[in-house]
Amino acid sequence: MASDPDLLSIGDLAQATGVNATTLRAWETRFGFPVAMRLPSGHRRYRREDVAAVRSVAQRRDSGLRLDVAIAEILDSARPSTGSVFTTLRREHPHLRAERLHKSTLTALSWAIEDEFCAQADRARIFGAFQTGRLYRPSRARWTELARLAASATVFADFTGTGDLPDDAPVTRIHLDPVSPMRREWVVVCDSADLPVALTAWELPGQETVADSRRVFEAIWTVEPAAVRDAARACARVAHEYDPEVGAPLLFALADAPTPVAPGLSALNSMFTRMLTYVDRHQAREHERR
């Protein structure tokens, strides 16, 4: 690797970009950018494509953009985006199994995740996708409370016709347009070092005449830190597409690899116990209606 003509030393990168070596080392230490390969001797080596990336960051910074935001935008542009959390997990983590669940079961699982993970995780970044503002409305107070404990809380939906919906601060709302893949998705993501979890589900087509609680979704859930981080990044990319001022700080915060620690058995047991309780309550209400 030391003699590879396609690799650059830090001096070569500095000369090609006009950003001096001291600054490049400071960026790497503080922001994890640019990513260097290390020789056995410890010397840094960079790829040719890093030249364009560093130049782009420098140009954005010089135009007045905050350095952390400029770096987050470049890191995001280097990754392909599907606009879909479900598709991202299927593509990046094919071992995760998708199960078909009715909306009532999916609701119970979501509430259990919110109660046991989002509400108890330390400074989590949480994301939720609700399809429409009408579906978000019953959860608004719940998410406002969750947001007070989180590092950030971002929700996605088509909020058309919900102008009377009060401001959710500290929740950030992202209004999805009709072509967004997330318009058909159900998402709850809690990205944190101690209690990571992600749930995403895609509504099967052709259910226009099906009762709301009986609608069927293909669902994936995971507590694997790497998969949760990918789900969170997918949400952040969609946020950045609609509102760069919201998305860029999220992309920067999620740029590093996650801590490889999964939730303990007690947290998972509590989540499943709570989920079963919610499902049982729903079934009891359905029985009373009949």
C-alpha positions as a printed Julia matrix, in Angstrom:
290×3 Matrix{Float64}:
   0.0     0.0    0.0
   2.89    2.36   0.71
   3.89    2.37  -2.97
   0.36    2.53  -4.39
   0.37    5.47  -6.85
  -3.35    6.08  -6.22
  -2.78    6.85  -2.54
  -1.76   10.27  -1.26
   0.23   11.32   1.78
  -1.21   14.04   3.99
   1.26   16.44   2.39
   0.03   15.46  -1.08
  -3.59   16.0    0.02
  -2.73   19.38   1.52
  -0.99   20.49  -1.67
  -3.86   19.31  -3.89
  -6.6    20.96  -1.82
  -4.98   24.05  -0.36
  -5.93   22.9    3.16
  -2.79   22.58   5.24
  -1.8    19.34   6.97
  -2.35   20.72  10.47
  -5.94   21.62   9.6
  -6.54   18.21   8.0
  -5.34   16.48  11.18
  -7.6    18.73  13.28
 -10.62   17.89  11.09
  -9.88   14.18  11.41
  -9.55   14.39  15.2
 -12.67   16.46  15.73
 -14.99   15.35  12.92
 -13.63   12.02  11.64
 -13.02   13.58   8.21
 -11.21   12.97   5.96
 -10.89    9.25   6.73
  -7.26    8.16   6.48
  -5.85    4.71   5.94
  -2.85    3.95   8.14
   0.39    2.34   7.03
   2.13   -0.07   9.42
   4.41    2.86  10.22
   1.37    4.91  11.31
   1.56    7.36   8.4
  -1.71    8.51   6.83
  -2.7     7.72   3.26
  -5.7     9.11   1.37
  -7.6     8.15  -1.77
  -7.71   10.33  -4.89
 -11.43   10.97  -4.37
 -10.64   12.56  -1.0
  -9.24   15.55  -2.89
 -12.66   16.52  -4.24
 -14.32   15.91  -0.88
 -11.87   18.13   1.03
 -12.11   20.84  -1.62
 -15.93   20.77  -1.36
 -15.82   21.13   2.41
 -13.36   24.01   2.15
 -15.53   25.78  -0.45
 -18.66   25.39   1.67
 -16.81   26.66   4.74
 -15.42   29.65   2.85
 -18.93   30.5    1.61
 -20.07   30.9    5.23
 -21.41   27.43   6.06
 -20.51   26.07   9.47
 -17.68   23.53   9.22
 -19.57   20.7   10.95
 -22.56   21.19   8.62
 -20.3    21.27   5.54
 -18.63   18.01   6.56
 -21.99   16.36   7.34
 -23.27   17.26   3.86
 -20.21   15.76   2.18
 -20.38   12.58   4.28
 -24.05   12.21   3.37
 -23.51   12.77  -0.36
 -21.01    9.9   -0.42
 -23.7     7.41   0.66
 -26.53    6.26  -1.65
 -29.94    7.19  -0.29
 -33.15    5.26  -0.88
 -35.43    7.68   0.95
 -36.78    4.64   2.8
 -35.79    3.2    6.18
 -37.34   -0.17   5.31
 -35.42   -0.44   2.04
 -32.18    0.67   3.71
 -32.38   -2.11   6.31
 -33.31   -4.73   3.72
 -30.37   -3.67   1.55
 -27.71   -3.16   4.23
 -28.79   -5.9    6.67
 -30.42   -8.69   4.64
 -30.28  -11.1    7.58
 -33.02   -9.12   9.34
 -36.3   -10.93   8.9
 -39.47   -9.16   7.79
 -42.74  -10.24   9.39
 -46.31   -9.38   8.38
 -48.11   -7.65  11.26
 -51.54   -6.08  11.64
 -51.62   -2.41  12.51
 -52.88   -3.16  16.02
 -49.82   -5.32  16.76
 -47.51   -2.77  15.16
 -49.02   -0.05  17.34
 -48.43   -2.12  20.47
 -44.82   -2.79  19.5
 -44.25    0.92  18.76
 -45.67    2.0   22.11
 -43.53   -0.58  23.91
 -40.4     0.69  22.15
 -41.29    4.29  22.98
 -41.89    3.43  26.64
 -38.93    1.14  27.26
 -36.3     2.58  24.9
 -37.05    6.13  23.73
 -38.19    7.28  27.17
 -35.25    5.71  29.04
 -32.3     5.95  26.67
 -29.57    8.44  27.5
 -29.72   11.43  25.11
 -31.12    9.42  22.22
 -31.85   10.71  18.76
 -35.35    9.51  17.99
 -37.29    9.45  14.74
 -40.89    8.57  13.9
 -42.79    8.27  10.61
 -46.59    8.45  10.74
 -47.64    8.6    7.06
 -50.16   11.44   7.65
 -50.69   14.25  10.12
 -54.03   12.7   11.07
 -52.24    9.55  12.22
 -49.62   11.59  14.07
 -52.16   13.7   15.96
 -52.99   11.08  18.67
 -49.26   10.59  19.33
 -48.35   14.28  19.42
 -48.44   14.69  23.21
 -46.57   11.43  23.67
 -43.76   12.48  21.32
 -43.54   15.93  22.84
 -42.79   14.31  26.19
 -40.27   11.9   24.65
 -38.51   14.82  22.97
 -37.88   16.52  26.3
 -35.61   13.62  27.28
 -33.93   13.12  23.9
 -31.0    14.77  22.17
 -33.35   15.32  19.22
 -36.79   14.16  18.07
 -37.85   14.26  14.43
 -41.18   13.11  12.96
 -42.16   12.63   9.32
 -45.62   12.72   7.74
 -47.77   14.4    5.14
 -49.01   17.24   7.33
 -51.36   18.64   4.66
 -54.6    19.86   6.21
 -53.26   19.9    9.76
 -52.67   23.63  10.07
 -54.47   23.58  13.42
 -51.87   21.19  14.84
 -50.03   23.11  17.59
 -46.29   23.62  17.41
 -44.53   20.54  18.79
 -41.29   22.08  20.05
 -39.0    20.4   20.91
 -40.21   17.92  18.24
 -39.14   18.78  14.68
 -41.76   18.01  12.02
 -40.76   17.17   8.43
 -43.54   17.49   5.88
 -43.27   14.75   3.23
 -44.35   15.31  -0.35
 -46.57   12.79  -2.21
 -43.67   10.94  -3.88
 -41.66   10.27  -0.73
 -41.23    6.53  -0.02
 -41.65    7.29   3.68
 -45.27    8.22   3.01
 -46.0     4.46   3.07
 -43.77    3.67   6.03
 -44.14    3.28   9.76
 -40.92    4.1   11.63
 -39.74    4.27  15.24
 -35.98    4.65  15.69
 -34.13    5.23  18.95
 -30.43    5.72  18.29
 -28.49    5.72  21.55
 -25.4     4.1   23.03
 -27.29    2.22  25.73
 -30.71    1.36  24.26
 -30.65    1.29  20.44
 -33.71   -0.01  18.62
 -35.31    0.43  15.21
 -38.73   -0.58  13.92
 -39.75    0.01  10.34
 -42.73   -1.29   8.42
 -44.03   -0.92   4.88
 -47.79   -0.89   4.29
 -48.85   -3.51   1.75
 -50.76   -1.99  -1.2
 -54.41   -2.65  -2.04
 -55.9    -2.18   1.45
 -58.14    0.79   0.77
 -61.26   -1.09   1.97
 -59.61   -2.85   4.92
 -60.54   -1.71   8.45
 -57.85    0.52   9.91
 -56.77   -1.83  12.73
 -56.64   -4.79  10.3
 -54.3    -3.18   7.78
 -51.2    -5.32   7.22
 -47.56   -4.17   7.17
 -44.27   -5.92   6.48
 -42.2    -5.09   9.54
 -38.53   -5.3   10.54
 -37.2    -4.55  14.0
 -33.69   -4.76  15.42
 -31.54   -3.83  18.41
 -28.26   -4.28  16.54
 -26.36   -0.98  16.96
 -25.03   -0.92  13.37
 -28.49   -1.54  11.88
 -30.11    1.03  14.19
 -27.48    3.59  13.17
 -28.19    2.91   9.47
 -31.92    3.37  10.11
 -31.23    6.65  11.92
 -28.98    7.85   9.11
 -31.7     7.04   6.56
 -34.09    9.24   8.55
 -31.5    12.01   8.78
 -30.94   11.92   5.01
 -34.65   12.36   4.38
 -34.7    15.25   6.87
 -31.71   16.79   5.07
 -33.46   16.45   1.7
 -36.41   18.51   2.96
 -34.63   20.83   5.38
 -30.79   20.93   5.31
 -30.66   23.04   8.47
 -32.38   20.18  10.33
 -30.72   17.29   8.54
 -27.08   18.4    8.47
 -26.56   18.42  12.27
 -28.27   15.02  12.49
 -26.01   13.57   9.79
 -22.97   14.9   11.57
 -24.09   13.49  14.93
 -24.66   10.07  13.32
 -21.5    10.0   11.19
 -19.42    7.84  13.55
 -19.74    4.09  13.97
 -22.03    3.2   16.9
 -20.83    1.77  20.18
 -21.04   -2.03  19.78
 -23.28   -2.59  22.81
 -26.79   -4.02  22.45
 -29.59   -3.66  25.05
 -29.6    -6.13  27.91
 -32.1    -8.93  28.34
 -34.0    -7.0   31.02
 -34.75   -4.15  28.6
 -35.91   -6.56  25.92
 -38.02   -8.5   28.39
 -39.68   -5.29  29.6
 -40.4    -4.24  26.03
 -42.03   -7.56  25.13
 -44.04   -7.64  28.36
 -45.34   -4.14  27.71
 -46.1    -4.99  24.08
 -48.14   -8.04  25.08
 -50.06   -5.9   27.56
 -50.91   -3.36  24.85
 -51.96   -6.12  22.42
 -54.14   -7.74  25.08
 -55.84   -4.43  25.87
 -56.57   -3.88  22.21
 -58.02   -7.36  21.8
 -60.19   -6.81  24.88
 -61.57   -3.57  23.45
 -62.27   -5.28  20.12
 -64.14   -8.07  21.95
 -66.25   -5.52  23.87
 -67.24   -3.8   20.62
 -68.5    -7.09  19.23
